Amino acid sequence: MDASRRDFLKTGLCMACGGLLVPWQNAWAKKIVSPTDAHAKEAYFYKKLADGAVQCGNCPHACIIAPGNRGRCRTRENVGGRLFSISYGNPCVVNVDPVEKKPLLHLYPGTKAFSLAVAGCNFTCLNCQNWEISQTSPDKTRNYNLPPEEVVALAEQYGCKSIAYTYSEATTFYEYMVDISAEAQKRGIKNIWVSNAYISQPALHRLCDVIDAASVNLKSFSDKIYWDLNGGHLQPVLDTFKTLHRRGVWMEIINLVIPTYTDDMEMIKRMCGWILENLGPEYPLHFSRFSPLYKLIHLPPTPVEVLKQAEAVALKEGLHYVYVGNVPGLGDKTVCPGCKETVIQRRGYGLLWNHVKDGKCSLCGTSISGRWE
Amino acid sequence: MGFPLSPNGVTGRHRFWACLLVLGTSSVSVQLVMIREVMSSFSGNELVIGLLLGVWLLATGLGSLLGIPVAKQVRLEHALLSGHILMALMPFGQVAAIRGLPLLWVRGEMLGLTSAVACSSLILIPFCLVSGAMIPMAGALLKEKGTTRKVYIVDTIGDICGGLLFSLVFVYALSHWDSLVVLGVLNLIAGSIMTSYAVLPVLALLGLAIVATRPFDLETLSWRFPGQALILHKNTPFAQLTISRTGKQLNVLQDAIPLFSSHDLDMEALAHVPLCQLSQGASILLISGGVFGTIREMAKHKPSHIDYIELDPAILNLDRLLDQRLSLPFVRVHVGDGRLFIKKSTTSYDAVIVDLPDPENTQLNRFYTQEFFEETKSSLTPRGVLCFTLVGADNYVEEKGLAVNRAVYAALKSTFNHVLVFPGMTHYYLASNAPLTRNIATVLAERGIQTRRLVDYDLPSMADPFRIDLLQGLLAREHTLPNQDLSPRAFGHLLDLWLKKSGSPKGLVLTLSVLVLIFAALACRKAPLRFTVLTSGYAGMAFELSLILLFQVIYGYVYLRICGFITLFMIGSALGALVSVWAKKKPLLQILACDGGLIILAALSCGGAVAGIHVKSQVWLFTMQYVIIPSLIFLVAFGAGWQFSVVSRMSKGAETDITGRLYLADLAGAACGTILTGLLFLPRLGIVGVLVSVLALKCVSLGLNMVSGQSKNTGLE
């Protein structure tokens, strides 16, 4: 009888361990993609390895993916030794937003951006605002069927100056983004890459050919914090900033100030020093207020005074355009670095007035960095 | 070294009483302290708490099994002294560990179910094993027949003392740490009765050491609030409230989760979206949240009066530190349950605004049900508006969150002619029998009302027709079952959403449930009588959960009344066991009668639940409140206690074995009741489903007892 009791317990324990080990995104539960699927597109950057495995070349994770499996971003699958993006033409979110919401304050102010997202992300940010789409795969969301040319047509139809690849991580639907951007470029529509900047250099170079602007996150200036909070590394992100700068892509840098993580003024000072040295003083830097979201819920929101302190540090370091984000009433004006007068006044995401003419301050003639009508 | 008192005769009885009373008192109080601590450290929700409570009961049951051999092999007084010392000291380490363990993870991160349950279990199980093992050991002090029944009665009396002490004294007057100091000293006093005078100084020193740990309370508490200066930390019957300061910013945290911070502007939408539907000068009922700025925003619409009701008076006291709007002449403050207030109110309101968290437990679910919406409708003027919020998403509502919204939307749509949902990180629901407007910004501009965030930042996307229509289309799916009082579907979907959000393995709850069932099966293997006790343990827990929820649905969350019901349940158990001693004949018949009685009570409760929520007459409401529900609770406990006692009399073997094994079966049943009914049946099948499960299980027990009675196999070794 004792033996049978042991067997009984053993079986129970095995079942329990099995239950605990089965991951949320378990392999057996996912839909297997075929190369002929309407939304499968062979990846632009990958390497074939031995035994049918492939190495994704899209982002610095450089996932090695066995046949039938997917990369960390959940959007790229090894189908018979070839790597496919599984969500081509298959966005789950489509909206028309003010460009200021990206946030891009020096890019055609007051215009609209046709915004779309496909599920998936190569980061695992604990405070993700869009975790519903970033921490899942495209075959688990309700999607639209929108080939690149239809996206561009819709952007035109809604009078959008630009198309923004946003909400989730655009790098994970790279092929779709590049193809839409190329089509949009032909029709004079601008392309905005809203990203965590975690992309491989070859993929970035090809992207730079077709995009006009980037709203890129510099989530912290510490590799440890990058790993703990976001599941990535700092250096590839810094490399992305340098390349965007070299390639002449307009960018605005977003830094989320999280209490006890990224609110250290010394670190902010070092970060601003790096920006100044490697990118110059012209790119806007946005300090955003943190709110407890998704999994990072045991920290209070960032005190406004800390954001103002960060703004002061950045201005003192020599950056020309520094904004505070997510705090109504702050960050709503662009000040000319020459005459210190307000050249653009916003209210919320709306534009009240714009005194930038031909890229210059209409009051003193100082050049205001950005992309203007 | 000799004992000052003989272990036999009267002195043994004294030890027996002292040990079990203190044991019962400590285990219940420590359990409540630990669960509240876990709530704060591990973002505790019903899933974590339910599983943890299940593990607690199982581990205590296992402890009572392990106590059998120990009781036979060691000197009882020594073992019990060690037990009391451990019970006095361990909780401090456990609280410190619960507060400190999350620091091993990413600071500020909400842990998933696996980490939360695994860590808390590892921390808590040693205490449960010790307290469980002491039960048969304490029973062995008596060395006479019928010990198990006496253990059951005295332990239950201890439980009653512990429950009352915590609910009526500790929670109001002491911090968790100080409560543990009191319990620690009690255990040391009980320990002193087990030992010689020579050891007393050691125990006294230990007592002093325990008192000297008090400064560690704040020290360990601060681990939970990194980067924040603690201004106030207060226990209330409902939660742990904390006010902290980060720079100039004040933060209010409930169970360590930020509830409000200076510069928060969420209240703008909650106040203006509904009040823009009405003329100025409206009469308003605000359920909760008023001290966080909502009243300040409402005042901009020049309301005729605002009735503001808050369940936790401690929240009202925050007004002095925060907004200081409760003294406005048109504000009338009430303390109590919002739903009960609506039920009793004879006033008609132009707006009822509910500012409560999502339906993350059955208590909160009551504010999102078809029945609540109907009650609210009858309290509204013909053009009156109901407004509340529900989990949303910035850009994409995923399936679990959508299911929560759909269940509530279906309930709302079946009650009101017009329903409008503004999308966003939080969905703002409006319902009325009059048409509703989306043009909030226009109305605000007409009234000259300024907002800091709503008009310029939120409304452009909240009131975007494309987004509104898209969400409305998703919500209005046909054949969605509405969220109801007796079928809290929204609560169930919200648990699913939490599982997904926290990245918890989908099968964990099921796996743990299966493990508990396996454990329960082992606890009563080849022993129909132990199975009977197990089913009674299950029935007790299932009845308690269902009837208290039913009471809350009808009469609101009345803290003292609910404490009273739990006490009544325990009194019923103890009385059942006590009274059974006078019925000595035909024990099998008594067991069958108890099974039958519990079956009848389950059926009656089903009927009572279905009829009770529709009761409107004051006579019936009074009868339900003071007669029917308390009687059902008492009778169920009485039956279970009686049955436990009779089974203990029928069982063969040494008394210590009987005590240990029956406690194991009883606690395993209670664990099944907690996990299966609380986490699986109640959210998915509703109260009636839970009661049907009791009915079915008790029918099986009855059948087995009839068969084994015929074969004369009582089944206990």
Interface residues (C-beta under 8 A of the other chain):
Chain A: R5 F8 L9 T11 G12 M15 A16 G18 G19 L20 L21 V22 P23 W24 C92 V93 N95 V96 D97 P98 A117 L126 Q129 N130 W131 E132 I133 Q135 T136 T141 Y167 D228 L229 P259 T260 Y261 P292 Y294 K295 L296 I297 H298 L299 P300 P301 P303 V304 E305 V306 V327 P328 G329 R347 G348 Y349 G350
Chain B: S43 P102 V106 R107 G108 E109 M110 T114 R224 P226 G227 Q228 S244 T246 G247 K248 Q249 N251 L253 A256 I257 P258 S261 H263 D264 L265 A393 D394 N395 Y396 V397 E398 G401 M425 R452 R453 V455 D456 Y457 P460 S461 D464 F466 R467 K500 K501 S502 G503 S504 P505 K506 G507 L508 L510 T511 L512 V514 L515 I518 F519 A521 L522 R525
